Amino acid sequence: MQKEKAMADVFETLMEMSRGYEVASVLIAASELDLFTEILRVQYATVANLSLSLRADERGLSILTDALVSLGLLEKVDGCFQVPEEYRETLDSRSSSTLIPMLRHRGSCMKSWSQLAWTVKSGSPFPSTESIHGALDDYRAFVLGMHSIGLRMAGPLVEQMKANGFPGFKRMLDLGGASGTYTAAFLKSYANSEAIIFDLPVAIAEAKLRFATSDLAPRIAFVAGDFYQDSFPDDVDFIWVSAIIHQQSVCQTATMFGQAFAAMRRGGIIAVRDIFAQADRTGPVAATLFGVNMLSRTEQGRVYTFNEVRDLLERAGFCNAKFLTERSDMGSVIVAVKP
Ligand SMILES: C[S@@+](CC[C@H](N)C(=O)[O-])C[C@H]1O[C@@H](n2cnc3c(N)ncnc32)[C@H](O)[C@@H]1O
């Protein structure tokens, strides 16, 4: 009897684990269609009206919206849909704290993850298919998705770094800084400082838009470039390498740290924010799964351990590598000093 119960539990566990894509697909499709925003925008959000304004199939919308109601992500009253109060700000793509770009980026990830067995066989990401918005807009969603999550994490993390002894800076380089979420948090926290955001042209365009009307704009230089090809802006005393090294091989990271060392003033600090694996690489779960994300999405990306990062920093010339914050998610920061 006990054996039968154990077998039933195993069955349920495996079935539950393999079903994760269902809820994710429903939420991501609604985000990609920008369905929540449309429902918030129109007066009578019936399937017929939504089908017209979104130019989407009625049967498709009807099944999708009912599934969203069953998941608690929509409400349905007399055939009209509403977004529950508590989800409105987060699921409205017009809001400054929207999560929609990140959910759309998750959709791009999901397509890659669904071909994981092929990736493991070949060693390379499965060729990605674009969303209904096209590849360029998918990249924009990735950049803005970094803002969606950074907005919630950056301020508290900078404060935590300060509380843990980060001494501040005069001129920082935000390497791969996307639309500048962390730059903003650092500049707000450290008066009389300035920053350079260095990223690919699409991201720099988004950064310029974000700061167009901001008081911080005069303290920021925007540099469009490729950190694998172009030299780094130099004469800085702080380099912020946030969610970057996981996309690259050990060799690329060694080169990046070497260039960072050359671009830095003596006494300057490099800070590497990322998710790190424990020494035997089998945990925490969030880190091992992030490793799978990098396997699915990049040619050479991986999660690093603290020891690997420390060794690479020391090889580049930095010293005193240590965790300034240590967590099981993307909120860990390793710092080191240029002597
Ligand atoms: C995962 S995002 C991290 C963004 C930001 N640092 C943060 O923590 O939110 C990686 C960033 O690196 C940028 N990036 C990737 N490859 C790059 C390259 N070759 N040169 C410059 N930037 C690059 C991407 O455009 C993106 O903004």
The ligand as an SDF file (V2000), in Angstrom:
LIG
                    3D

 27 29  0  0  0  0  0  0  0  0999 V2000
   21.4200   40.7560  -19.2200 C   0  0  0  0  0  0  0  0  0  0  0  0
   21.5350   42.3810  -19.8140 S   0  0  0  0  0  0  0  0  0  0  0  0
   22.0470   43.2430  -18.3530 C   0  0  0  0  0  0  0  0  0  0  0  0
   21.6860   44.6870  -18.4060 C   0  0  0  0  0  0  0  0  0  0  0  0
   22.0870   45.4990  -17.1660 C   0  0  0  0  0  0  0  0  0  0  0  0
   23.5020   45.5090  -16.9480 N   0  0  0  0  0  0  0  0  0  0  0  0
   21.3620   45.0190  -15.9330 C   0  0  0  0  0  0  0  0  0  0  0  0
   21.9970   44.4980  -15.0410 O   0  0  0  0  0  0  0  0  0  0  0  0
   20.1330   45.1390  -15.8870 O   0  0  0  0  0  0  0  0  0  0  0  0
   23.0150   42.3550  -20.7880 C   0  0  0  0  0  0  0  0  0  0  0  0
   23.2960   43.6830  -21.4470 C   0  0  0  0  0  0  0  0  0  0  0  0
   24.5500   43.5730  -22.1290 O   0  0  0  0  0  0  0  0  0  0  0  0
   24.4200   44.1740  -23.3920 C   0  0  0  0  0  0  0  0  0  0  0  0
   25.3690   43.5580  -24.3110 N   0  0  0  0  0  0  0  0  0  0  0  0
   25.3880   42.2740  -24.7300 C   0  0  0  0  0  0  0  0  0  0  0  0
   26.3930   42.0860  -25.5860 N   0  0  0  0  0  0  0  0  0  0  0  0
   27.0370   43.2660  -25.7040 C   0  0  0  0  0  0  0  0  0  0  0  0
   28.1570   43.7000  -26.4390 C   0  0  0  0  0  0  0  0  0  0  0  0
   28.8100   42.8520  -27.2350 N   0  0  0  0  0  0  0  0  0  0  0  0
   28.5680   44.9710  -26.3000 N   0  0  0  0  0  0  0  0  0  0  0  0
   27.8900   45.8360  -25.5030 C   0  0  0  0  0  0  0  0  0  0  0  0
   26.8030   45.4820  -24.7840 N   0  0  0  0  0  0  0  0  0  0  0  0
   26.3890   44.2130  -24.8840 C   0  0  0  0  0  0  0  0  0  0  0  0
   22.9850   43.9000  -23.7870 C   0  0  0  0  0  0  0  0  0  0  0  0
   22.5420   44.7720  -24.8130 O   0  0  0  0  0  0  0  0  0  0  0  0
   22.2680   44.0790  -22.4820 C   0  0  0  0  0  0  0  0  0  0  0  0
   21.8830   45.4130  -22.2830 O   0  0  0  0  0  0  0  0  0  0  0  0
  1  2  1  0
  2  3  1  0
  2 10  1  0
  3  4  1  0
  4  5  1  0
  5  6  1  0
  5  7  1  0
  7  8  2  0
  7  9  1  0
 10 11  1  0
 11 12  1  0
 11 26  1  0
 12 13  1  0
 13 14  1  0
 13 24  1  0
 14 15  1  0
 14 23  1  0
 15 16  2  0
 16 17  1  0
 17 18  1  0
 17 23  2  0
 18 19  1  0
 18 20  2  0
 20 21  1  0
 21 22  2  0
 22 23  1  0
 24 25  1  0
 24 26  1  0
 26 27  1  0
M  CHG  2   2   1   9  -1
M  END
$$$$
